[in-house]
Amino acid sequence: MTEREVGFRPDICAEELKNSPKITVAIQANIKTFIEQFFEEVNAENFHFDNNQQWWHQLNGKCQQNHEMFLSLAMDTSPFMNY
């Protein structure tokens, strides 16, 4: 990670923090309050997000795959499987 990158995972359940991949900072907090405070700090530093990074393109690709998968599941009208 570079000096400008942040590796954190906010969660409201303390027991879930240890189930994450390796992270720099684990934060147990109310997500709305955390995000509001986080954006205040980021905006105060005039942070610029470069969306030409490889990881950003990968994330967008995964988002699109998830969108397509959930759309196909939502449109599936076949009967449920029985176990």
PDB file of N, CA, C and O in Angstrom:
ATOM      1  N   MET A   1       0.823  -1.183   0.000  1.00  0.00           N
ATOM      2  CA  MET A   1       0.000   0.000   0.000  1.00  0.00           C
ATOM      3  C   MET A   1       0.867   1.246   0.000  1.00  0.00           C
ATOM      4  O   MET A   1       1.931   1.284   0.618  1.00  0.00           O
ATOM      5  N   THR A   2       0.402   2.239  -0.689  1.00  0.00           N
ATOM      6  CA  THR A   2       1.118   3.498  -0.675  1.00  0.00           C
ATOM      7  C   THR A   2       0.620   4.336   0.492  1.00  0.00           C
ATOM      8  O   THR A   2      -0.325   3.958   1.184  1.00  0.00           O
ATOM      9  N   GLU A   3       1.254   5.459   0.700  1.00  0.00           N
ATOM     10  CA  GLU A   3       0.878   6.345   1.800  1.00  0.00           C
ATOM     11  C   GLU A   3      -0.565   6.817   1.672  1.00  0.00           C
ATOM     12  O   GLU A   3      -1.230   7.048   2.681  1.00  0.00           O
ATOM     13  N   ARG A   4      -1.059   6.962   0.435  1.00  0.00           N
ATOM     14  CA  ARG A   4      -2.408   7.495   0.209  1.00  0.00           C
ATOM     15  C   ARG A   4      -3.486   6.421   0.246  1.00  0.00           C
ATOM     16  O   ARG A   4      -4.669   6.754   0.323  1.00  0.00           O
ATOM     17  N   GLU A   5      -3.113   5.131   0.194  1.00  0.00           N
ATOM     18  CA  GLU A   5      -4.106   4.068   0.187  1.00  0.00           C
ATOM     19  C   GLU A   5      -4.525   3.736   1.609  1.00  0.00           C
ATOM     20  O   GLU A   5      -3.743   3.865   2.551  1.00  0.00           O
ATOM     21  N   VAL A   6      -5.756   3.313   1.747  1.00  0.00           N
ATOM     22  CA  VAL A   6      -6.290   2.964   3.052  1.00  0.00           C
ATOM     23  C   VAL A   6      -6.754   1.520   3.012  1.00  0.00           C
ATOM     24  O   VAL A   6      -7.478   1.126   2.097  1.00  0.00           O
ATOM     25  N   GLY A   7      -6.347   0.729   3.989  1.00  0.00           N
ATOM     26  CA  GLY A   7      -6.817  -0.643   4.096  1.00  0.00           C
ATOM     27  C   GLY A   7      -7.593  -0.785   5.389  1.00  0.00           C
ATOM     28  O   GLY A   7      -7.000  -1.016   6.443  1.00  0.00           O
ATOM     29  N   PHE A   8      -8.909  -0.652   5.327  1.00  0.00           N
ATOM     30  CA  PHE A   8      -9.712  -0.745   6.535  1.00  0.00           C
ATOM     31  C   PHE A   8     -11.000  -1.467   6.225  1.00  0.00           C
ATOM     32  O   PHE A   8     -11.419  -1.567   5.072  1.00  0.00           O
ATOM     33  N   ARG A   9     -11.621  -1.970   7.279  1.00  0.00           N
ATOM     34  CA  ARG A   9     -12.905  -2.634   7.131  1.00  0.00           C
ATOM     35  C   ARG A   9     -13.768  -2.270   8.316  1.00  0.00           C
ATOM     36  O   ARG A   9     -13.534  -2.762   9.420  1.00  0.00           O
ATOM     37  N   PRO A  10     -14.767  -1.415   8.117  1.00  0.00           N
ATOM     38  CA  PRO A  10     -15.680  -1.122   9.221  1.00  0.00           C
ATOM     39  C   PRO A  10     -16.712  -2.233   9.356  1.00  0.00           C
ATOM     40  O   PRO A  10     -17.157  -2.785   8.349  1.00  0.00           O
ATOM     41  N   ASP A  11     -17.093  -2.564  10.564  1.00  0.00           N
ATOM     42  CA  ASP A  11     -18.106  -3.593  10.800  1.00  0.00           C
ATOM     43  C   ASP A  11     -18.795  -3.302  12.113  1.00  0.00           C
ATOM     44  O   ASP A  11     -18.172  -2.788  13.043  1.00  0.00           O
ATOM     45  N   ILE A  12     -20.082  -3.627  12.202  1.00  0.00           N
ATOM     46  CA  ILE A  12     -20.798  -3.410  13.447  1.00  0.00           C
ATOM     47  C   ILE A  12     -20.684  -4.608  14.389  1.00  0.00           C
ATOM     48  O   ILE A  12     -21.001  -4.500  15.573  1.00  0.00           O
ATOM     49  N   CYS A  13     -20.234  -5.742  13.869  1.00  0.00           N
ATOM     50  CA  CYS A  13     -20.084  -6.954  14.686  1.00  0.00           C
ATOM     51  C   CYS A  13     -18.607  -7.216  14.942  1.00  0.00           C
ATOM     52  O   CYS A  13     -17.855  -7.512  14.013  1.00  0.00           O
ATOM     53  N   ALA A  14     -18.194  -7.108  16.188  1.00  0.00           N
ATOM     54  CA  ALA A  14     -16.775  -7.285  16.523  1.00  0.00           C
ATOM     55  C   ALA A  14     -16.265  -8.660  16.137  1.00  0.00           C
ATOM     56  O   ALA A  14     -15.112  -8.791  15.726  1.00  0.00           O
ATOM     57  N   GLU A  15     -17.095  -9.691  16.260  1.00  0.00           N
ATOM     58  CA  GLU A  15     -16.635 -11.047  15.940  1.00  0.00           C
ATOM     59  C   GLU A  15     -16.346 -11.240  14.453  1.00  0.00           C
ATOM     60  O   GLU A  15     -15.619 -12.164  14.086  1.00  0.00           O
ATOM     61  N   GLU A  16     -16.893 -10.396  13.602  1.00  0.00           N
ATOM     62  CA  GLU A  16     -16.652 -10.506  12.166  1.00  0.00           C
ATOM     63  C   GLU A  16     -15.327  -9.887  11.744  1.00  0.00           C
ATOM     64  O   GLU A  16     -14.816 -10.216  10.673  1.00  0.00           O
ATOM     65  N   LEU A  17     -14.761  -9.006  12.550  1.00  0.00           N
ATOM     66  CA  LEU A  17     -13.529  -8.313  12.174  1.00  0.00           C
ATOM     67  C   LEU A  17     -12.371  -9.281  11.979  1.00  0.00           C
ATOM     68  O   LEU A  17     -11.516  -9.058  11.122  1.00  0.00           O
ATOM     69  N   LYS A  18     -12.336 -10.348  12.762  1.00  0.00           N
ATOM     70  CA  LYS A  18     -11.231 -11.297  12.632  1.00  0.00           C
ATOM     71  C   LYS A  18     -11.435 -12.265  11.462  1.00  0.00           C
ATOM     72  O   LYS A  18     -10.513 -13.006  11.119  1.00  0.00           O
ATOM     73  N   ASN A  19     -12.604 -12.275  10.850  1.00  0.00           N
ATOM     74  CA  ASN A  19     -12.901 -13.172   9.738  1.00  0.00           C
ATOM     75  C   ASN A  19     -12.547 -12.556   8.385  1.00  0.00           C
ATOM     76  O   ASN A  19     -12.805 -13.156   7.342  1.00  0.00           O
ATOM     77  N   SER A  20     -11.970 -11.385   8.399  1.00  0.00           N
ATOM     78  CA  SER A  20     -11.655 -10.665   7.166  1.00  0.00           C
ATOM     79  C   SER A  20     -10.286 -11.086   6.636  1.00  0.00           C
ATOM     80  O   SER A  20      -9.470 -11.654   7.361  1.00  0.00           O
ATOM     81  N   PRO A  21     -10.053 -10.793   5.350  1.00  0.00           N
ATOM     82  CA  PRO A  21      -8.673 -10.892   4.863  1.00  0.00           C
ATOM     83  C   PRO A  21      -7.820  -9.899   5.637  1.00  0.00           C
ATOM     84  O   PRO A  21      -8.353  -9.010   6.300  1.00  0.00           O
ATOM     85  N   LYS A  22      -6.517 -10.040   5.559  1.00  0.00           N
ATOM     86  CA  LYS A  22      -5.625  -9.154   6.298  1.00  0.00           C
ATOM     87  C   LYS A  22      -5.925  -7.696   5.932  1.00  0.00           C
ATOM     88  O   LYS A  22      -5.978  -7.328   4.759  1.00  0.00           O
ATOM     89  N   ILE A  23      -6.120  -6.883   6.969  1.00  0.00           N
ATOM     90  CA  ILE A  23      -6.429  -5.471   6.788  1.00  0.00           C
ATOM     91  C   ILE A  23      -5.501  -4.646   7.659  1.00  0.00           C
ATOM     92  O   ILE A  23      -4.907  -5.160   8.607  1.00  0.00           O
ATOM     93  N   THR A  24      -5.379  -3.387   7.342  1.00  0.00           N
ATOM     94  CA  THR A  24      -4.520  -2.483   8.110  1.00  0.00           C
ATOM     95  C   THR A  24      -5.210  -2.032   9.382  1.00  0.00           C
ATOM     96  O   THR A  24      -4.594  -2.009  10.448  1.00  0.00           O
ATOM     97  N   VAL A  25      -6.487  -1.672   9.281  1.00  0.00           N
ATOM     98  CA  VAL A  25      -7.232  -1.151  10.426  1.00  0.00           C
ATOM     99  C   VAL A  25      -8.600  -1.818  10.475  1.00  0.00           C
ATOM    100  O   VAL A  25      -9.304  -1.868   9.467  1.00  0.00           O
ATOM    101  N   ALA A  26      -8.977  -2.329  11.640  1.00  0.00           N
ATOM    102  CA  ALA A  26     -10.320  -2.868  11.847  1.00  0.00           C
ATOM    103  C   ALA A  26     -11.092  -1.862  12.691  1.00  0.00           C
ATOM    104  O   ALA A  26     -10.613  -1.421  13.735  1.00  0.00           O
ATOM    105  N   ILE A  27     -12.278  -1.506  12.239  1.00  0.00           N
ATOM    106  CA  ILE A  27     -13.068  -0.480  12.921  1.00  0.00           C
ATOM    107  C   ILE A  27     -14.446  -1.048  13.237  1.00  0.00           C
ATOM    108  O   ILE A  27     -15.162  -1.489  12.337  1.00  0.00           O
ATOM    109  N   GLN A  28     -14.816  -1.039  14.507  1.00  0.00           N
ATOM    110  CA  GLN A  28     -16.164  -1.432  14.895  1.00  0.00           C
ATOM    111  C   GLN A  28     -16.943  -0.155  15.138  1.00  0.00           C
ATOM    112  O   GLN A  28     -16.648   0.592  16.071  1.00  0.00           O
ATOM    113  N   ALA A  29     -17.947   0.101  14.292  1.00  0.00           N
ATOM    114  CA  ALA A  29     -18.666   1.371  14.394  1.00  0.00           C
ATOM    115  C   ALA A  29     -20.003   1.295  13.672  1.00  0.00           C
ATOM    116  O   ALA A  29     -20.277   0.359  12.921  1.00  0.00           O
ATOM    117  N   ASN A  30     -20.818   2.298  13.921  1.00  0.00           N
ATOM    118  CA  ASN A  30     -22.026   2.501  13.147  1.00  0.00           C
ATOM    119  C   ASN A  30     -21.572   2.950  11.763  1.00  0.00           C
ATOM    120  O   ASN A  30     -20.865   3.951  11.647  1.00  0.00           O
ATOM    121  N   ILE A  31     -21.961   2.238  10.719  1.00  0.00           N
ATOM    122  CA  ILE A  31     -21.430   2.491   9.377  1.00  0.00           C
ATOM    123  C   ILE A  31     -21.775   3.890   8.880  1.00  0.00           C
ATOM    124  O   ILE A  31     -20.943   4.535   8.241  1.00  0.00           O
ATOM    125  N   LYS A  32     -22.990   4.376   9.160  1.00  0.00           N
ATOM    126  CA  LYS A  32     -23.380   5.709   8.688  1.00  0.00           C
ATOM    127  C   LYS A  32     -22.494   6.784   9.315  1.00  0.00           C
ATOM    128  O   LYS A  32     -21.999   7.674   8.624  1.00  0.00           O
ATOM    129  N   THR A  33     -22.302   6.693  10.628  1.00  0.00           N
ATOM    130  CA  THR A  33     -21.470   7.668  11.327  1.00  0.00           C
ATOM    131  C   THR A  33     -20.024   7.586  10.848  1.00  0.00           C
ATOM    132  O   THR A  33     -19.374   8.607  10.628  1.00  0.00           O
ATOM    133  N   PHE A  34     -19.533   6.365  10.690  1.00  0.00           N
ATOM    134  CA  PHE A  34     -18.160   6.176  10.232  1.00  0.00           C
ATOM    135  C   PHE A  34     -17.947   6.787   8.853  1.00  0.00           C
ATOM    136  O   PHE A  34     -16.980   7.520   8.643  1.00  0.00           O
ATOM    137  N   ILE A  35     -18.834   6.494   7.918  1.00  0.00           N
ATOM    138  CA  ILE A  35     -18.680   6.991   6.546  1.00  0.00           C
ATOM    139  C   ILE A  35     -18.771   8.516   6.511  1.00  0.00           C
ATOM    140  O   ILE A  35     -18.017   9.163   5.785  1.00  0.00           O
ATOM    141  N   GLU A  36     -19.684   9.091   7.286  1.00  0.00           N
ATOM    142  CA  GLU A  36     -19.785  10.560   7.333  1.00  0.00           C
ATOM    143  C   GLU A  36     -18.471  11.177   7.814  1.00  0.00           C
ATOM    144  O   GLU A  36     -17.976  12.135   7.222  1.00  0.00           O
ATOM    145  N   GLN A  37     -17.914  10.626   8.884  1.00  0.00           N
ATOM    146  CA  GLN A  37     -16.660  11.151   9.411  1.00  0.00           C
ATOM    147  C   GLN A  37     -15.499  10.896   8.452  1.00  0.00           C
ATOM    148  O   GLN A  37     -14.621  11.744   8.290  1.00  0.00           O
ATOM    149  N   PHE A  38     -15.501   9.733   7.823  1.00  0.00           N
ATOM    150  CA  PHE A  38     -14.452   9.400   6.867  1.00  0.00           C
ATOM    151  C   PHE A  38     -14.447  10.390   5.702  1.00  0.00           C
ATOM    152  O   PHE A  38     -13.393  10.898   5.317  1.00  0.00           O
ATOM    153  N   PHE A  39     -15.632  10.663   5.141  1.00  0.00           N
ATOM    154  CA  PHE A  39     -15.703  11.596   4.018  1.00  0.00           C
ATOM    155  C   PHE A  39     -15.347  13.020   4.422  1.00  0.00           C
ATOM    156  O   PHE A  39     -14.777  13.761   3.621  1.00  0.00           O
ATOM    157  N   GLU A  40     -15.669  13.412   5.636  1.00  0.00           N
ATOM    158  CA  GLU A  40     -15.253  14.734   6.117  1.00  0.00           C
ATOM    159  C   GLU A  40     -13.735  14.849   6.076  1.00  0.00           C
ATOM    160  O   GLU A  40     -13.199  15.858   5.617  1.00  0.00           O
ATOM    161  N   GLU A  41     -13.042  13.822   6.553  1.00  0.00           N
ATOM    162  CA  GLU A  41     -11.574  13.839   6.574  1.00  0.00           C
ATOM    163  C   GLU A  41     -10.994  13.784   5.159  1.00  0.00           C
ATOM    164  O   GLU A  41     -10.041  14.499   4.848  1.00  0.00           O
ATOM    165  N   VAL A  42     -11.560  12.950   4.318  1.00  0.00           N
ATOM    166  CA  VAL A  42     -11.067  12.829   2.935  1.00  0.00           C
ATOM    167  C   VAL A  42     -11.257  14.147   2.197  1.00  0.00           C
ATOM    168  O   VAL A  42     -10.359  14.596   1.485  1.00  0.00           O
ATOM    169  N   ASN A  43     -12.414  14.763   2.360  1.00  0.00           N
ATOM    170  CA  ASN A  43     -12.681  16.045   1.699  1.00  0.00           C
ATOM    171  C   ASN A  43     -11.789  17.159   2.236  1.00  0.00           C
ATOM    172  O   ASN A  43     -11.405  18.060   1.491  1.00  0.00           O
ATOM    173  N   ALA A  44     -11.459  17.103   3.516  1.00  0.00           N
ATOM    174  CA  ALA A  44     -10.592  18.118   4.112  1.00  0.00           C
ATOM    175  C   ALA A  44      -9.183  18.068   3.511  1.00  0.00           C
ATOM    176  O   ALA A  44      -8.496  19.087   3.450  1.00  0.00           O
ATOM    177  N   GLU A  45      -8.757  16.887   3.069  1.00  0.00           N
ATOM    178  CA  GLU A  45      -7.431  16.739   2.463  1.00  0.00           C
ATOM    179  C   GLU A  45      -7.448  16.950   0.952  1.00  0.00           C
ATOM    180  O   GLU A  45      -6.405  16.866   0.303  1.00  0.00           O
ATOM    181  N   ASN A  46      -8.626  17.225   0.386  1.00  0.00           N
ATOM    182  CA  ASN A  46      -8.761  17.397  -1.057  1.00  0.00           C
ATOM    183  C   ASN A  46      -8.250  16.152  -1.797  1.00  0.00           C
ATOM    184  O   ASN A  46      -7.504  16.247  -2.772  1.00  0.00           O
ATOM    185  N   PHE A  47      -8.668  15.004  -1.308  1.00  0.00           N
ATOM    186  CA  PHE A  47      -8.244  13.720  -1.861  1.00  0.00           C
ATOM    187  C   PHE A  47      -8.770  13.556  -3.278  1.00  0.00           C
ATOM    188  O   PHE A  47      -9.927  13.871  -3.556  1.00  0.00           O
ATOM    189  N   HIS A  48      -7.914  13.060  -4.183  1.00  0.00           N
ATOM    190  CA  HIS A  48      -8.315  12.792  -5.568  1.00  0.00           C
ATOM    191  C   HIS A  48      -8.246  11.297  -5.814  1.00  0.00           C
ATOM    192  O   HIS A  48      -7.225  10.664  -5.548  1.00  0.00           O
ATOM    193  N   PHE A  49      -9.324  10.737  -6.318  1.00  0.00           N
ATOM    194  CA  PHE A  49      -9.406   9.316  -6.612  1.00  0.00           C
ATOM    195  C   PHE A  49      -9.131   9.087  -8.089  1.00  0.00           C
ATOM    196  O   PHE A  49      -9.838   9.624  -8.941  1.00  0.00           O
ATOM    197  N   ASP A  50      -8.112   8.299  -8.399  1.00  0.00           N
ATOM    198  CA  ASP A  50      -7.759   8.002  -9.786  1.00  0.00           C
ATOM    199  C   ASP A  50      -8.500   6.751 -10.233  1.00  0.00           C
ATOM    200  O   ASP A  50      -8.151   5.643  -9.825  1.00  0.00           O
ATOM    201  N   ASN A  51      -9.520   6.919 -11.068  1.00  0.00           N
ATOM    202  CA  ASN A  51     -10.303   5.768 -11.498  1.00  0.00           C
ATOM    203  C   ASN A  51      -9.719   5.063 -12.722  1.00  0.00           C
ATOM    204  O   ASN A  51     -10.412   4.270 -13.360  1.00  0.00           O
ATOM    205  N   ASN A  52      -8.475   5.332 -13.054  1.00  0.00           N
ATOM    206  CA  ASN A  52      -7.801   4.615 -14.136  1.00  0.00           C
ATOM    207  C   ASN A  52      -6.920   3.485 -13.610  1.00  0.00           C
ATOM    208  O   ASN A  52      -6.161   2.886 -14.371  1.00  0.00           O
ATOM    209  N   GLN A  53      -7.016   3.192 -12.319  1.00  0.00           N
ATOM    210  CA  GLN A  53      -6.232   2.122 -11.717  1.00  0.00           C
ATOM    211  C   GLN A  53      -6.790   0.757 -12.138  1.00  0.00           C
ATOM    212  O   GLN A  53      -7.990   0.615 -12.374  1.00  0.00           O
ATOM    213  N   GLN A  54      -5.910  -0.238 -12.228  1.00  0.00           N
ATOM    214  CA  GLN A  54      -6.317  -1.584 -12.641  1.00  0.00           C
ATOM    215  C   GLN A  54      -7.351  -2.170 -11.677  1.00  0.00           C
ATOM    216  O   GLN A  54      -8.330  -2.774 -12.114  1.00  0.00           O
ATOM    217  N   TRP A  55      -7.136  -1.994 -10.355  1.00  0.00           N
ATOM    218  CA  TRP A  55      -8.070  -2.567  -9.388  1.00  0.00           C
ATOM    219  C   TRP A  55      -9.459  -1.976  -9.545  1.00  0.00           C
ATOM    220  O   TRP A  55     -10.452  -2.659  -9.294  1.00  0.00           O
ATOM    221  N   TRP A  56      -9.546  -0.707  -9.959  1.00  0.00           N
ATOM    222  CA  TRP A  56     -10.846  -0.069 -10.141  1.00  0.00           C
ATOM    223  C   TRP A  56     -11.589  -0.697 -11.312  1.00  0.00           C
ATOM    224  O   TRP A  56     -12.797  -0.922 -11.241  1.00  0.00           O
ATOM    225  N   HIS A  57     -10.859  -0.979 -12.394  1.00  0.00           N
ATOM    226  CA  HIS A  57     -11.472  -1.629 -13.555  1.00  0.00           C
ATOM    227  C   HIS A  57     -11.915  -3.055 -13.200  1.00  0.00           C
ATOM    228  O   HIS A  57     -12.971  -3.504 -13.647  1.00  0.00           O
ATOM    229  N   GLN A  58     -11.112  -3.766 -12.400  1.00  0.00           N
ATOM    230  CA  GLN A  58     -11.490  -5.106 -11.950  1.00  0.00           C
ATOM    231  C   GLN A  58     -12.748  -5.053 -11.089  1.00  0.00           C
ATOM    232  O   GLN A  58     -13.646  -5.881 -11.243  1.00  0.00           O
ATOM    233  N   LEU A  59     -12.810  -4.084 -10.188  1.00  0.00           N
ATOM    234  CA  LEU A  59     -13.977  -3.937  -9.322  1.00  0.00           C
ATOM    235  C   LEU A  59     -15.226  -3.648 -10.151  1.00  0.00           C
ATOM    236  O   LEU A  59     -16.281  -4.230  -9.901  1.00  0.00           O
ATOM    237  N   ASN A  60     -15.115  -2.762 -11.127  1.00  0.00           N
ATOM    238  CA  ASN A  60     -16.266  -2.469 -11.986  1.00  0.00           C
ATOM    239  C   ASN A  60     -16.705  -3.706 -12.757  1.00  0.00           C
ATOM    240  O   ASN A  60     -17.902  -3.938 -12.930  1.00  0.00           O
ATOM    241  N   GLY A  61     -15.742  -4.503 -13.221  1.00  0.00           N
ATOM    242  CA  GLY A  61     -16.068  -5.746 -13.922  1.00  0.00           C
ATOM    243  C   GLY A  61     -16.808  -6.724 -13.021  1.00  0.00           C
ATOM    244  O   GLY A  61     -17.776  -7.353 -13.447  1.00  0.00           O
ATOM    245  N   LYS A  62     -16.356  -6.855 -11.779  1.00  0.00           N
ATOM    246  CA  LYS A  62     -17.029  -7.745 -10.831  1.00  0.00           C
ATOM    247  C   LYS A  62     -18.421  -7.239 -10.487  1.00  0.00           C
ATOM    248  O   LYS A  62     -19.351  -8.030 -10.331  1.00  0.00           O
ATOM    249  N   CYS A  63     -18.567  -5.933 -10.368  1.00  0.00           N
ATOM    250  CA  CYS A  63     -19.890  -5.350 -10.107  1.00  0.00           C
ATOM    251  C   CYS A  63     -20.843  -5.670 -11.248  1.00  0.00           C
ATOM    252  O   CYS A  63     -22.000  -6.021 -11.018  1.00  0.00           O
ATOM    253  N   GLN A  64     -20.363  -5.550 -12.462  1.00  0.00           N
ATOM    254  CA  GLN A  64     -21.196  -5.847 -13.629  1.00  0.00           C
ATOM    255  C   GLN A  64     -21.579  -7.325 -13.660  1.00  0.00           C
ATOM    256  O   GLN A  64     -22.723  -7.664 -13.964  1.00  0.00           O
ATOM    257  N   GLN A  65     -20.623  -8.210 -13.345  1.00  0.00           N
ATOM    258  CA  GLN A  65     -20.918  -9.649 -13.290  1.00  0.00           C
ATOM    259  C   GLN A  65     -21.979  -9.937 -12.232  1.00  0.00           C
ATOM    260  O   GLN A  65     -22.910 -10.702 -12.482  1.00  0.00           O
ATOM    261  N   ASN A  66     -21.847  -9.336 -11.060  1.00  0.00           N
ATOM    262  CA  ASN A  66     -22.831  -9.532  -9.994  1.00  0.00           C
ATOM    263  C   ASN A  66     -24.201  -9.027 -10.422  1.00  0.00           C
ATOM    264  O   ASN A  66     -25.217  -9.677 -10.179  1.00  0.00           O
ATOM    265  N   HIS A  67     -24.218  -7.867 -11.057  1.00  0.00           N
ATOM    266  CA  HIS A  67     -25.487  -7.298 -11.518  1.00  0.00           C
ATOM    267  C   HIS A  67     -26.177  -8.263 -12.487  1.00  0.00           C
ATOM    268  O   HIS A  67     -27.374  -8.523 -12.365  1.00  0.00           O
ATOM    269  N   GLU A  68     -25.419  -8.786 -13.440  1.00  0.00           N
ATOM    270  CA  GLU A  68     -25.985  -9.707 -14.431  1.00  0.00           C
ATOM    271  C   GLU A  68     -26.467 -11.003 -13.774  1.00  0.00           C
ATOM    272  O   GLU A  68     -27.528 -11.519 -14.125  1.00  0.00           O
ATOM    273  N   MET A  69     -25.682 -11.533 -12.812  1.00  0.00           N
ATOM    274  CA  MET A  69     -26.061 -12.772 -12.142  1.00  0.00           C
ATOM    275  C   MET A  69     -27.355 -12.581 -11.345  1.00  0.00           C
ATOM    276  O   MET A  69     -28.269 -13.401 -11.436  1.00  0.00           O
ATOM    277  N   PHE A  70     -27.431 -11.497 -10.562  1.00  0.00           N
ATOM    278  CA  PHE A  70     -28.628 -11.268  -9.758  1.00  0.00           C
ATOM    279  C   PHE A  70     -29.836 -10.952 -10.620  1.00  0.00           C
ATOM    280  O   PHE A  70     -30.961 -11.308 -10.267  1.00  0.00           O
ATOM    281  N   LEU A  71     -29.619 -10.291 -11.742  1.00  0.00           N
ATOM    282  CA  LEU A  71     -30.719 -10.024 -12.653  1.00  0.00           C
ATOM    283  C   LEU A  71     -31.264 -11.329 -13.218  1.00  0.00           C
ATOM    284  O   LEU A  71     -32.478 -11.509 -13.309  1.00  0.00           O
ATOM    285  N   SER A  72     -30.367 -12.243 -13.599  1.00  0.00           N
ATOM    286  CA  SER A  72     -30.829 -13.534 -14.127  1.00  0.00           C
ATOM    287  C   SER A  72     -31.538 -14.343 -13.044  1.00  0.00           C
ATOM    288  O   SER A  72     -32.519 -15.028 -13.333  1.00  0.00           O
ATOM    289  N   LEU A  73     -31.058 -14.275 -11.799  1.00  0.00           N
ATOM    290  CA  LEU A  73     -31.732 -14.979 -10.706  1.00  0.00           C
ATOM    291  C   LEU A  73     -33.109 -14.380 -10.446  1.00  0.00           C
ATOM    292  O   LEU A  73     -34.067 -15.108 -10.183  1.00  0.00           O
ATOM    293  N   ALA A  74     -33.209 -13.064 -10.519  1.00  0.00           N
ATOM    294  CA  ALA A  74     -34.487 -12.405 -10.283  1.00  0.00           C
ATOM    295  C   ALA A  74     -35.498 -12.728 -11.379  1.00  0.00           C
ATOM    296  O   ALA A  74     -36.700 -12.787 -11.119  1.00  0.00           O
ATOM    297  N   MET A  75     -35.023 -12.934 -12.582  1.00  0.00           N
ATOM    298  CA  MET A  75     -35.910 -13.213 -13.708  1.00  0.00           C
ATOM    299  C   MET A  75     -36.265 -14.700 -13.813  1.00  0.00           C
ATOM    300  O   MET A  75     -37.146 -15.066 -14.591  1.00  0.00           O
ATOM    301  N   ASP A  76     -35.598 -15.554 -13.048  1.00  0.00           N
ATOM    302  CA  ASP A  76     -35.833 -17.001 -13.095  1.00  0.00           C
ATOM    303  C   ASP A  76     -37.167 -17.323 -12.433  1.00  0.00           C
ATOM    304  O   ASP A  76     -37.340 -17.090 -11.237  1.00  0.00           O
ATOM    305  N   THR A  77     -38.102 -17.853 -13.199  1.00  0.00           N
ATOM    306  CA  THR A  77     -39.427 -18.180 -12.672  1.00  0.00           C
ATOM    307  C   THR A  77     -39.612 -19.678 -12.474  1.00  0.00           C
ATOM    308  O   THR A  77     -40.723 -20.132 -12.198  1.00  0.00           O
ATOM    309  N   SER A  78     -38.539 -20.452 -12.611  1.00  0.00           N
ATOM    310  CA  SER A  78     -38.649 -21.903 -12.409  1.00  0.00           C
ATOM    311  C   SER A  78     -38.921 -22.212 -10.938  1.00  0.00           C
ATOM    312  O   SER A  78     -38.602 -21.401 -10.068  1.00  0.00           O
ATOM    313  N   PRO A  79     -39.513 -23.387 -10.649  1.00  0.00           N
ATOM    314  CA  PRO A  79     -39.807 -23.737  -9.249  1.00  0.00           C
ATOM    315  C   PRO A  79     -38.513 -23.854  -8.427  1.00  0.00           C
ATOM    316  O   PRO A  79     -37.438 -24.133  -8.957  1.00  0.00           O
ATOM    317  N   PHE A  80     -38.657 -23.634  -7.131  1.00  0.00           N
ATOM    318  CA  PHE A  80     -37.510 -23.762  -6.225  1.00  0.00           C
ATOM    319  C   PHE A  80     -37.071 -25.224  -6.143  1.00  0.00           C
ATOM    320  O   PHE A  80     -37.858 -26.142  -6.375  1.00  0.00           O
ATOM    321  N   MET A  81     -35.805 -25.414  -5.811  1.00  0.00           N
ATOM    322  CA  MET A  81     -35.315 -26.779  -5.621  1.00  0.00           C
ATOM    323  C   MET A  81     -35.744 -27.282  -4.243  1.00  0.00           C
ATOM    324  O   MET A  81     -35.764 -26.525  -3.272  1.00  0.00           O
ATOM    325  N   ASN A  82     -36.086 -28.563  -4.174  1.00  0.00           N
ATOM    326  CA  ASN A  82     -36.425 -29.194  -2.896  1.00  0.00           C
ATOM    327  C   ASN A  82     -35.218 -29.974  -2.392  1.00  0.00           C
ATOM    328  O   ASN A  82     -34.482 -30.572  -3.177  1.00  0.00           O
ATOM    329  N   TYR A  83     -35.027 -29.962  -1.119  1.00  0.00           N
ATOM    330  CA  TYR A  83     -33.926 -30.723  -0.523  1.00  0.00           C
ATOM    331  C   TYR A  83     -34.499 -31.820   0.329  1.00  0.00           C
ATOM    332  O   TYR A  83     -33.751 -32.590   0.930  1.00  0.00           O
TER     333      TYR A  83
END
